[in-house]
Amino acid sequence: MAYRGNMRGSPNNGPHFGQILEQQNDNKVDDLATKVSALKRITLDIGEEVRSQNRLLNDMDTEFDSGKGLCKER
């Protein structure tokens, strides 16, 4: 998976070995991009849920304030 050796003097440091390392890096970048994209979607969904809950709370607050006024009048 990860290269831990010394590149100097190694018989494995030919162009093919460099291509393998580059491909591994590209795969990791792609995996990271996928995870970041999923995290962004989750974050946007959470933000929308928070806005929705805040609207409901504001509506409830308005309704309770209206109810208080009715109770005081009686």
Helices and strands as residue ranges (DSSP letters): H 15-73
